[in-house]
Amino acid sequence: MTMTLLIQASNGVPALALGRGGEIVFDSSKDDALSGSREYRMLLETGLAACGGALSDLSLIACDIGPGGLGVTRTAAAFANALGFARGIPVLSLPAFELLGAEVSSGKPVAILRRAARPHVHFGIFRDGKLAHYEHCLEKSALEQLSNLDDYDLAGNIEVEGHDAPVTNMAAMNTMLERALDAATPGPEARAYPIVEVLE
């Protein structure tokens, strides 16, 4: 059976997973010895060995494209793109805020805030199963917009005064696999391009 390679790094703690069908069969974030490693080749080789897979089993690479940590996101995308090019495998780009929204969603809107170059933030709102709004803006502007929401869940790495702490800053690999399998299959030449900050 073919496998999906999943790479998530924009939260600053890289993780690599393998999915076979709709099941995660390897997840580096669950292994303390591997968690956070940026040695993607080693992680992939370890994962394939652990689940009895081979490079030839990979049919899709899904890569978190941020926004978030710029260096770590670019490194993950570079690995995904190089492997995709070398093996002729399409790379599916998955925005981190869509992953976080899907992870946290419980019927209420999900507000997502991640640090950017001060005083800016990455700000998004996930509702009705999709990312409804995203912008790179001043933190003050994001907080003003949040004050207009009656109720919401919070994700990311920024706390909002008077609100519960963010639920998470990383989606579970099961959530990432579900989003990857639900997405339209990209063409064989598709590659990942990270979301970067707008310099003003």
N, C-alpha and C positions, 0 to 999 in steps of 0.2 A: 504494500500500500504506500502511496506517495506521502510525503511529509511536508509540513510547513515550518520554516525557520522564522522565529519571532525575535526581534531585537528591540529592547526598550532601554533608553538611556537618558532622555532629556531631563529626568529628575536629578541627575548627577550621580546615580548609582546604577551602572550598567547591568543589564540582565539579558540572558539569552535562553530561549526555550525552543522545544521542538514539539510540534503537534502531529499526531497521526490520526487522520479523520478529524473528529471533533474532540479528541482527548489530548491533553498535555501529557507527554511521555518523558519529558525532561525539562527541568526548570532550575537554572543556576542560582536563582535568588533563594531557593529553598535549601541550598547547601552553604553552610557558613564558610567553608574553605574556598568556595568559588564566588560568593556574593560580592558584587562590586568590582570584580576583575575586569580590566579592559583588554585582556588577552583573548580577543574574540576567536581566533583560530583554535586556541587551546580549549576554550569553552565549547566550541562546535565539535571538536574531535572527542572531547570527554562525553558530550551529550550523545553523539552518534554511537560511541562505544557502549554507553550505558543502556541504550534502548535497542541495540542490535541493528542500527541503521547504517547507511552509506551515503556519501555525497550524491550518488546517482538517484537516491530516493527523493531528494529535494525537488519539489515542483513549484514552490512559491516562497519568496522571502518577504515578510512583512516588517517594515521598519518604522519606528516612532520618529517623526520628523520635528518634534517640538511643538510649540516653543518651550524653551527652558535653557539649560546649560549649553552654551553655544559650542564650546570645544568638544565636549563629550558627545553631543548630538551629531556634530559633523563627523567625528571619528566613527561612530556607529554607522552612519549613512555611507561613509567611504568604504567600510568593510562590506556592507550589504551590496553596494553598487559593484565593487570589484568582484565579489563572488558571483553576483548575478551575471555580470559580463562574461566572466571566465567559463561559467557553466551553462550559459544561455537560459537563465532562469529570470522571470519577471520579478521586479521589486515593487511591492505595493506600499505606498506612502500612507501612514496613518497618523493624523494629527494627535498630539498628546492630549489636547483638551477634549477631543471626541472620546478618547479612551477613558479619561478621568470621569467625564460626564456619564458614560455608560456604566462605569464601575460604581459610582455613587448613587445614581438615579434611583429614586424611590417614589416617584410621582410628583415630587416638588421640583422646581427648577434647581439646577446645580450651578452655583457661582464658582468660578475657577480663577484663582489669583496665583501668579508666580512672579518672583522677583526678576527684574531686568536691571539694566544699568540705572542706578539711582538718578533721579527720583521716579523713574518709570517702572511700570509693571506690565505683565501680560495679563489680560483680563478677558474672560469669556463667560457666556451663559449657555448652558446646555438645557434644552427643554424639548419635550415631545420626541425624544429619541434622536435628537441631532443637535449639533452646535449651532445655536441660533444667532450668536453674536460673538465676535472676537475683535479685540483691538490692543494695540501697544499704546499705552497712555500714561499720564501722570497718575500716581497712586491716589491722589486726592480726587481726581475725576472718576476713577473706578469706584471709590467708596461712596461718592455722591450718587452714582447710578445704583449702587446696591441699596442705598437708603430708600429707593423707590420700590423695592421688592418687598411684598408683605412677608413672605416666608421662603426660605431656600436652604439647601444644604451647601456646605462649603468644602472645596477641595483645593489642593495646591500647597504652597509653603508660606502663606501670609495669613496671619490671624486678623480677624475683624473684631474690634471692640464691641462687647455686648452680644457676641454670637459664639456658638460652640466652635471649638477648634476644628481646623480642616480634618475631614475624615481620612484622607490619604493624599499622598503626592505621587502615587504610582498605581497604575491599574494592575489587577491580577492578570497573569498570563492567560488564564481561561477567558477573561473578557477580551483580551487582545485577539486571541484565536477566533472567538465568535465574530468579532468585527471583521477580521480578515476574511473569514469564510462567507460572510454575508455580503461583502463588497463585490462589485463587478470585477472579474478577472482582468488584470491589466495586460496590455500587449507584451510580447516577449522582450521588447527593448525598453520597457518602463524602468525608471530608476527613481531613487529617493532624493529629494532636494529639501534640506532643512529650512524651516521657518526661522528667519533671522530678525534681529531688532532693526527698527528704522532709526537711523541716526538723524537727529535734528540739528 
